[in-house]
C-alpha cells in the first residue's frame, strides 16, 4: 500500500512531492494515479496543480485533466523573480474563482492549490511560503515555520533551507509590503573582490535564460583577469596541499588571526629573530588562508535579468590523469532588491555591491555541504548597463483579479537535462584533461541506480502521513495498491481491457505531438481547456519496456538471442556420465 506524501499548509494550499506514473520513480514518490484519485475524492474538480520542475513533470498535462500551471526553474535554486508575480496571481485567481466567473468573491473551502517540484521542499516551499506572505498576509517567520511543521519530520531541519531560496522569500516580503512592483533590467558585472581566495578555485558568473528553465554560464574568470592585492596563489596545487590546509586550520589556537588591512604590524623594537619568526608566520598564514584578489573580466559581462549567480569550484591534482574536486558552492542575489528597488518605489540604484561570507552561501544540491573553504568573503560589484546600450526596462506588476495571467512553456514531461551547469556536480575524483579543464563537473559517470538513490535521499525527512494527519485516504484507495491485484485483472480476451490498453497507446502517441507544439503565452482557465480527459487507466496498467531507464522496444526483445546458461547443465551431465 502506498501512503501519499501530501500536506496541507493552509486551508487552500497543499504541498506534495512530484508524482510519477512510471517506475522506478513511483516506488519512492507519489504514484500519479493514487494522487489523482485522492484529490478527486477530497476536492472533486476544485483542485489544480502548480509545478516548478525544469527537469520535466514526469507526466503529460492530460493525466491531471489539464488543470496545471507551469512555472519551471532548476532544482536547488531560487526562481527568476519575474515569475513570482505570475505565480501569486494565478494562484489567487484560481482560489477566488475569478479565472472563471470574474466576480472576485472567494468561495472558502471550495478550491485548493497543489504545489509540487521534485521532493516538494525547496521550490515548492519557496512558492507556498511566498503565497502565504504576499496573498494571505503571513510573516516570513510564520510561513517558514508552518511549512517546516507540516512538511518535515521533527529533527530533520527546515523545509526551506537553501540560503538563496530563503533570501528570495525575504525579497518577496519586501515586494509585497511595497506595492508589488518589480522592474527587470540588464545588469553588468564589473568586478569581483574576493578575500582569502584559495588555490585552484574557478569562479563563474551565471544567470537565467529560456524563461528561467535554464541557467547559463556567461563568464568564467581566467588567470589573466585577476589582480592579487595581498598574499600568494600557487600556479599548481595538489590534494596534499588541501589536506595540510585543513589540518592547519583546525588547529586555530596556534594560528594568529589574519589582519584585514595592509598596515605594517611589526614593531621597531623587535629583535631580528622575532622579526624573522614573524615573517615566516605571516608567509605561512598567507599560504594557508589564500590571497585577496580582484577579478576584472576582459570583456563585458552583461546578464539579461537582475538574477545573478556566482559559482565556485575548487580543483586540485590528485594523481596522474585525475583531479580532485574539493569545493562546490554558489550564491544567488537580485540587483533590483540589492539596489533597494521596493523601498524606492520601483527605481532602484543603478549600481551597488553585494557582499557575503563563505559560511552563508549555498552548498551542493541544496545542502550545507560545500567541501573545503574556497574563500573568506566575496563582494560583487554590479551596475545597470549604459542607457545607450540598455534595452527598455520592463516593469512587472502582479496581474489584477480576473486578468489573464501568463505562464511559461513547460519542460518536456518525459525528462529534460542540462538545465543548469552544476547538474551532476559533486565532490570527488574526475578525469583531468584539456577538454574537461573548462567544464565544472566532477564524477559525472553515474548510473540510473545512483540517480534513483539520490532522488530517494532527497525525500529523507519529509513526513509520510497524509495532509499532516488532517486527511486520510478513502477505504477504497487503501484496499488496492498502485498496481492491479490479481482479483482485479480481467479474464483473457476481455474486450474492454483490450480497448483500454489501445487507448493508452493512442494517448502516448498524442502526447508526442502535444510536446512539439508551441504553448500559448497566456494561461487559459481550466474550463476553457476542453473537457477533462481521465488520465487514470482503470483495469490493466501497461508500462512499456521502452519507457523504462535504458529500456529497449518490445520488438527488439522478441528477437533477442537465447541465454548461454545452459552450458552449465551440459557440463554437469558430462561429468556425471564419465
N, C-alpha and C positions, 0 to 999 in steps of 0.2 A: 504494500500500500504506500502511495506517495502522500506526504503531508506538504501542502502548499506553503512556501515561504512567502507570506504576504502579510503586510502590516498596515493598520490604519493609523496614520499620523494625525488625522483631523477628520471630522465627520465627512469631509468631501475629498480627502486626499489619501490615496493608497500607494504604498511603495512595494515593489516586488523585484526579484531578480529576473534577468532576461529569460523568457520562456523558450523552449526548444521543442521541435517536433521530431527530431532525428537523434539517433544515438551517435556517439556516447554522451552527448551533452545532456539529454533528458534524464540520464541516470543520476545526475547530481544537480540539475536545475529543474525549475518548474516545468512539468510536461504541459505543452501548449493546450492540448485538448482538455486536460483537467482544469487548467486555469480558466479557459473559456466557459466550461460547464459551471464552475464555481461562480464566476461573475454573472452569468446568465441567471443562475438560481437566486443569487442575493440581490441583483440590481436590474434584472430584466434587460431592457435595451438602453438603460440610462447610465452606461459606463463607456468610457473612451480611453485610449492609451496615448501617452506621450513618451516617445522613445528617443534616446540620445546616443545611439550606437553608430559610430563612424565605421566600425568593423562589420556592420550589417546586423539586421534583427534576427536572422535565422528562420524567418517565416514570411510568406507573402502577405500583403495587406488584407486580402480577402479572407484569410484564415480568422481574422478578428472583425469581419463584416465591414471592413473599410473604415471603421471608427478608430483612426490612428493619425496622430500628428507627428511629423518628422522634424527633429532639430538635432541632428547628429554632430558630435565632435569627438576627438580621440580620447581614449581611455587614459585615466590618471592625470588629466589636465583640466584646467578651468575652461568654460565656454568662451567663444568670441562674445564680447559683451553686447554686441548689437543683436544677438539672439534673445537676450533677456527680455526686452520689452515685448517681443513677439510671443515668447513662451508664456509670459504672465497674462497677456491679453487674451490669447487663445484659451487658456485655462479658465479665466474669468468669464468669457463669453459662453463657454460650454456649461459651466456651473449655473450661470444665470439664465441660460437658455436664450440669450439674445442672438445667438447664431441662427436660431430657428424662428423665434417669434418677434424679436426686436422690441420686447416690452421692457426689458431691463429689470423685471421683477424676479428675484431669486426664489425658487421653489425649494425650500430647505428639505434635505433628506431624500431628494429625488435623484439627482445626478452625482456621479463621483468621477474623479480623475485618477487614473492609474499610471504611475510613472515607473519606468524601468530603464536600466542600462545593461550591464553585464552581470555584475554582482549585486546591483541595487543599493550601492553605498555612496561612492563618491559623486558621480554625475547625477544620480537620482536624488541624493541628499542635497546637492547644491541647488537643483531646481525646486525641490519640495520646500526647503528652508527659504528660498527666495520668494516663493509664493506666500508662505505664512508671514513673511516680513513685509512684503510690498502690497499684498492684497488683503491680508487678514489682520494687519496691524501688530504682529508679534514683535518682540525684541529679538535681537540676534541671539542672545544667550538662551532665551526660552525656546526658540526654534531649533537651535542645535541640540539642546538638552532633550527636547521631545523626540527628535529623530533618533538620538542615541538610545533613549529609553525604549522606544518602540521597535527599533531595528536591530539592536545589538544585544548579545548576551552580557550579563554582568561580568566585569573584569576583562573584557576584550577591547577596551578602548572606545574612542569616539566613533560615531557613524561617519561623520565627515572629518577626516584627519589630515588631508593633504594641505600643506601650508598655503599654496597658491589658490586652492579652492576656497579655503577659509578667507583669504584676502578678498576674493571675488564676492563672497557673501557680505563682507564689510562694505564693498563697493555698492552692492545692491541696497543696503540700508541707507547709505548716503544718497543714492539715486532716488529712492522712494521718499526721503524726507525733504528733497529739494526740487520738487516739481516734475520728476521723472523725465528729465531732458538729457539726451546723450548726443554728442557730436563726434562723428567718426572723422579722423584726419590721417593724412600720411605723415609718418614720423621718420626722422633720420637719426641714426646712432652715430655720434661724432667721436666719442672716446669711452674707454673702459678703464677705470682706475682700480687696480687690484692690489691689496695689501697682503703680503705674505704668500704670494703665489708659489706653489711648489714646482719642482722639476717635472717635465713630461706632461704638463696639463694642456689640453686642447680646448679652446673656447670658441663657441659658435653663437651666432645671432639667428634666431628663428621667429617665424610668425605664421599666422593662419592664411590659407588660400582655399579656393574651392568651397566657398560659403562656410568655411570652418571645419570641413570634413578632413582636411589635410594640413599638416604642419610642414612648412618648407624651410630649408636652411638657406638663408640669404647671404651669410658670410662666415667664413672660418678664418680666424686670425692666424697669420703666418709669423715666422720669427723676425722677418724684416719689418714688421709692423709694430714692434714693441720697443719701448724705451725703458730700460732698467734705471730706476731712480735710486734704489738702495738694495744692497745685497747682491747675490750671485746666483745665476741659474746654470746648471750643468748642461752641456750640449748633449750628453748621452747618459742615461741613468739605468740602473739595473734593479732587480727586485730586492737585492740585498740592501741597497740604499734605503728603500722604503721600510724594510724591517727594522733597520737601525734607527730610522727616524721615529718609528712608533715606540720603540723601546726607550729612546731618549726622552720623548715627550711624556711617557708615562711616569718618568722619574722627575716630576715637576719641582720637587724640593731642591734639587741640586742645580736646576736651570734658572739663571737670572731672568727677570722679567724684561721683555723686549720693549725698548722705547719707541714711541710713535713719532719722535722728532729726530732731526739730524744734528741736534746740538751736541757739542763735544762734552761728554760727561766725565772725562778724565780730569784729575786734579794735578796742579803743577807740583805738588809736594810728594807725589807718589814716586817710589823708587823705580829703577829700571826693571827690576824683577817683577814688581807688581804691575808695571805698565805692560810688560811682555805677556804676563798671565792674563791681563785684561784684554789684550788684543787677540790672544788665542781664544778666549771665551767668547768674544764678540764674533770672531770668524766662525767658530763652531755654531753659535746661535743663528747667524745668518744662513748657514748651510742647512740647519735643521728647520728653520721657520720660513725659508724661501726668501723671495725678493719682492720689493714694492715696484710695480710695473705699470706703465701707462700704455694701453693699446690704442693705436690710431689706424683705422682702416685706410689703405692706399687708394681705394675707390669709394665713392659714396654708397652708404648702406641705407636704403630707403625702404621702409616697410609699408604695406598698403593700409594698415589699420593701427589703432592705438595699442593693440595687444602685442607685447614684446616678451620673448623668451630668451634667456641667456643659458646656454647649455655647457656643461663641463664634463670632461672625461680625462682621466689621468692614466697614462700607459707607461709601463716600464719593461725593459727587456728581461725575460725570464731565462731563456736558453736559446741556442741556435735555432732560428726559424720560428720562435714563439715570442709573443708579447703578453704580459700580464696586465689586465685592466684592473686597477686598484681603486678607482673612484668613478662614480657616475652620479651626477646631480644636475638640477636645473632650477630656474626660478622665473615665474611669470609676473608681469606688472602691466598696468594700463596707464598710459600717459594722460588721458583725459582726467582720471581721478588723481593721479600724482600731481597734476597741474591744477588741482583744486577746482575742476570744472563745475561740479554740482553746487559748490558754495559760491561760485562767481556767475551764477545764472547762465550756465552753458558757454561761458567764454573763458576757457582755461588758459594758463600760462603757455606761451609759445616755446618755452624751454624749461628744463629742470634737471634734477639729479635724483636718481633712485638709489637708495643705499640699503644694504642688507649684509648680515654676517653669515658665516658658513653654517652655523647650527640652525638657522631659520629657513634654509632653502629646502626644496623638495628632494626626496630620495628616489630610489629605484622602484618603479611601478607603484607609486603611491605609498611606499613605506618610508620609514625613517632611516632605512639602511642606505648609506652613501659610500661606504668604504673609508679609506684613509683620507685625511683632510687635504683639500685642494688649495685652499686659500684661507685667509682670516676675515677679510672684509672686501665687499665689492661696491663700487659706485659706477652707475651707468649715466653718462651724460647724453641727453637727448634734446632734440628740438624739432619743431614742425618745419617742413621744408619751405624754402623761399616762396613768397607769394607768386612770383613769376612762373615758378615750376609747379606750383601746387594745383591739384585738381580741386574743384569746389568741395568744401567741407560738407558732409552730409549730416543734417540734423535729424535724429531719430527719436520720435516720440512714441509713447505707448498708444496703440490704436484705441479709440474710444469704444464704449459699449455698443455692440451691434455692427461695428465696422468690420469689413473683411480683414482677416489677419494673414499676412504672408507666412509661408513655411518653406523650408529649404528642401531641395531634392533629396530623397533618401539614398543611402548607400545600397549597394547590391545586397539583397537579403540573403543570398547564398554565401556571402562572405567577401570581405574586401580587405586586402592587405596593403602595407606600405603607406598607411595614413599618417605616420609620424616617423621622423628619423631615428627615434630611440626604440622603435619596435624590435624586440628581441635583445635589446642591450642589457648586459648584466656584468657583474664582476666575474673575473676568471680568465683562463688562457684562451688565446685565439692565435691563428696563424698570422705571422708577420710577413708582409710582402709589400712591394711598392704600390700595388693596387689598393690593398687594404689600409695603407697608411693614411689615406684621406677618408676612410669610412669609419664612423663611430659605432662599431658593433663588436661585441665580444661573444664568443661561444654561440654563434648563430645556428649551429647544426643541432637542431632539436627535433625529435620525432613527435608524432601525434600523442604518444603516451605521456611524454613530458609536458606537452601543451595542455592535455587534459588534467594532469596533476596540478599544474599552475592555476588553471581555472577553478579547480575544486578547492585549492588552498585559499583562493580569494573569498570563498564562502565561509571560511572559518570565522567564528564569532557572530555570524548572523543568526538571529533567532529562527528556530524551526517550527514555531507554533503558527497558527493561522490568525492573522489580524490581531496579534498580541492577546490571544485567547478571548477576544471580544466576539469572534465569529467562528463557526465550525462548519466543516464540510457536511453536506447533506448525507443521510444514511445511504442513499443510492450511490453517491460518489465514493463512499468508504468501502462498499462491498466489492467494487471492481477496481483493479489496478489500471495502469495506462495501456496495457496490452490486454486483448480479449481473453477471458477464461475459456477453458475447453467447453464448458456448458454454453458459452455464448456463440461458439463457432457454428456457422450454418452447415448443413449436410452437403456432401459433394454434389456438384451440379446445381446448387442453389442459384436461380436466375437473378434474384435481387442482389445477392452478394457480388456476382459477376458484373452486374451493371454498375455497382458502386466502385469496384476496382477500376473499371474502364473510365468512369467519371474522374477518378483521382488522377489517372494518367492524362486525361484531357486537361484537367486543371494545371498539371505540371507544364504541359506544352503552352498553355495560355499564359502562365507566369513568365515564360521566357520572352514572349512578345511584349508583355507589360513592362518588363525591366528595361527593354531597349527604348521604349517610347518616352519622350520628354514629359516632365511633370509640370503642371501649371504652377506658376509662382504664387498664386493665391490659394489659401486653404479653403476648400469647399466644405460646407456643412455636411455632416453625415447623411442628412435627409436628402441631399442633392447628389449623393454619390451612387444612386441607383439602389435597387432593392438589395437587402443583405443576402450574402451568399454563405450558407452554412459551411464553415471550413472544417468541421469535425466529421470525419468519415466514420460512420457507425458500422458495426459488424467487423469485417476483416480489415485490419490495418496493414497496408502494404508498404514496405520500405525497400527500395531497390538497392541492390549491391553497388550500383554506380553512385548512389548518394552518400555511401559511407566513406570515411577517410581512406585514401589510397585504394578505393574500390574500383572494380572492373565491371564493365557491362555484362549483363547476364548472358549475352550471346557468346562472349569470349569464354565464359566459364563452361558452356556446353561442349566446347571443343578442346578443353584443357587436357593435357596428357595424363595418363594414369600415374599414380604414385609408385615409388620403387621400393616400398617397404616389404613387398612380397619376397625379396631375396633372402630376408632373414629366416622365413619359414622354410625356404628351399634348402638353405644351408643346414638347418636343424634336421630336416628329413634326411639329407645326405649323410650327415654324421651318425644318425641313428641306424641307418641301413648298413653302414660299414662296421 
